[in-house]
Structures are given as structure tokens and as C-alpha cells.
């Protein structure tokens, strides 16, 4: 891949509207949106099976997400159910706020995201005995404590994002035949001690 020119994927969707943030803070809606961003268009029934809900409930949540431009219907392959797709390939809600109202909305969204990441991790660990051993050899659950300035952490986060974005599932053209969906999560923040101080 080093010599191959990979086109840049579309930018992540900026989430600055508090109503969009509140819509995404619902754990089921966030799981639903992340599923559509990972796999592409799916019907409400297919989404329901993935996130553990009923098709009618998922239809309601899809319409709710559509009100904020986060999902959109696509052309149906039959007349019974129409598929939906994510209207973006990633989300960015910007800088963490210290405004109490915005903090509450961001915290709810972040909590929903952490819960979804935790569920995906636990699902992988619980079913690892069914996976191709090559996936087990390549899976990473690493933790690091860095010593860096805020600017260095910002640059590191941007570099990691630039490395990952060409592999985004719904926009990657011509992946190898044995490519499968792989999850990558990233958290970069100051490590605080029990008293809330950095060292």
C-alpha cells in the first residue's frame, strides 16, 4: 500500500448542533448509526437484528436520525422494505466543552460511544474461538501512557486518523478479497491521578 495512491475519504461530519448531539446520545441510535457507517445500506429489519431491537422501533429511530440529516433512505431492492444508509462516514463533535449544558450533551454522547465500543470488544472476546486464527494474531488491545504536550497529542491524533481513514469500510474501493470489517477505537486525553492532577 506504500506506493499506492489512495483517495482521501470524505471528511467527517461536524456535529455542532445540540439537537444532533442529543439525538446521537441515545445508545440505540448511536449503535444504529455506527452500524450503517460500517456496513453500508441496510433495511430496518437487518439493523434490528444487529442492534437487538424490533424493526418497528428501529424504523422510528431511523426516521429520527433522518430528521437531523444523519441517515437517509436509499433505493429499495423490493417493495416491502427500503434500505437506509449513513449520510456520512464519520462524526466529529469538535472540542470538548466546559459549558455545563453542552458538557452534559457531549458526556451522554461519549458514554453511548464507550458503551458501544465495550459491547463490540466483549463480543469479539466472547467469540474469538470461532475466528480465523490470523485475526487473533493481528488483533490489538493495547494501552499506552504517553508523555507529550497538548500539541503533540493533537498531532498524534491527526496522524493516526490520517492512517486509518483510507481503510474506512463504506468508502474503500477494491479491498482485497479476504478483507473483513475491523474495529479501531482511539482515546487520547490527559491521564489524571486520583486527585485530578496531571503528572
N, C-alpha and C positions, 0 to 999 in steps of 0.2 A: 504494500500500500504506500510505501515511502515515495515512490516515483509517480504514483497515480494522482492525478488532479481530481479531487472530489469537490463537487459543487457545494457551496455553503447552504445549509438548510435555512428555511425561513427563520426570521428572528422569533424569539419567544414573545408571547402576548403579554403586554404590560397590563397588570391588574391594579388600577388606581382608584376605581370606583368602589366605594364602601359596600354598595349593594352587590356587586360581583363578588367581593371578598366574603360577604355573608353567605351568598349562595354556595360558594366553594367550601365554606367551613363545615357544611353538613357532611359527615363521613361517607354516607352512601353516594352523594353526588360527586364528591371528590374521587371516590373509588371508581365510579362510573366514568367520569371524565378521563381519569388516568388509564382506564382500560381501553377506551376508544382511542386515546392518543397512542397507545401501544400497538393495537391490533388493526386499527382502521375501521371502516364502516361495519356496524353490526345492528341487528334488529333488537327491539326491546326484550324479546324472549331470550335471545343469546346473551344480552347484557345481564338479564335477571339470573340466568344460570351461573354466570361468573361471579356476581356480587352477592348472591344469596337473597334474592327478593322475588316478588311476583312481577310478571310482565306489566300488569296494570299500574303498579306502584312505580316501576321503572319508567313507564311512559309519562307519568306525571312529572317525575324528576327530569326527564329529558326535555320536556316542554319548558320546565322552569329554567334549566340551563340555557335553552334556546332563547329565552327572553333576554338574556344578557349576552347573546352572541357567542356563547362558548361551545355549543354544538349546533348542528344543522342537519335537516333531513337530506338524504341523497336519493337517487333514482331507485325505485323498487324493482326487484327482480321478479316479483309476483304481485298480485293484487291484495294479498292478505296482510302482509306486514311491510312497512317501509324501514329501510336501514337508516341509522343516524351515524354521523361522524363528528369528530372533534374539529372545531374551526381553527385550531392552532396546533403546533407541535410541541409547545412547552409554555410554561407560565412564569412570569416574573412579577412579584408584587413590590419590587423596589426595596428601598432602605427600611430597615426595622424602625418603627415609630416609637416615640416616647409620649405621644398624645394618648391619654387614657382610653378614649373611645376607639381610636384606631388600633391601639395595642390589643384591646380585647378581641377585635375582629381578626387581627393578624395571629394572635395566640390561638384562637379557635381553628383557623385555617392550618396553622403549623401542627397543632395537636392532631387534627384529622390526617394530615400527611404522615406524621410519625406513626400513627396507628396503622395506616395502610402499609407503610414500609415494614413495620413489625409483623403484620399479617403475612406479607409476601415472604419475609425471611423465615418465619416459622413454618410456612407451607413448604418452602424449599427444604428446610432441615428435616421435616417430618417425612418427606417423600424422597429423600436423597438416595435411598436404597433402590429406587426404581429408575434412576437416571443412568445415562451412559457414563461410565467411569471418567471419560475425558472431561465432562462437565465438572465432575468433582475435583479433578486435578487443576482446573482453571478457576474455580470459584474462589472468591476472596472475601473474607470478613475481617479486614484489617482495621486497626486503630493506631493512631499516631498522636503524640503530643509534640507540637512544633514550638520552636522559639522564633518568633517573627514579629515584624511590625505590622500595623494595620494595612499599610500599603503593600507589603509583601504578601499578606494573606489575600488581599483583593486580587493582586496579580496572579497568585497561585490558583485561586478560584476561576479566574477568567481563562487561564491556560488549560485547566482541567476541562472546563466547559468546551473550549475550542477543540480539544482532543476527542471528546465524546460526541459532539453534535453531528459529525458526518455519519455516525452509526445509528442515528435515530430511526426507529423501526418503520414508521409510516412514510418516511421520505427517502430512505436509502434505495437507490436504483441498483438493480442487478446484484443483490447479495449472493454470496456463494450458496451452492445448493444445500449444504449442511448447516446454514445459518439458522439460528432459532432466537426467540426473544430472550434477552438477558437484561436483568435489572441492575442499575447502577444508582446508588444514592450518595449524596455528598453533604457533609455538615462541616462548616468552618466557622468557628466562633472562639472568643477568648475562653480559656479554661479558668474558671473561678474556683477558689478554695471554699471551704465551708462558711467562711465569714464573708464571702462575696468579693474577695480581692483577687487581682491577678498577681502572679509572682514574677 
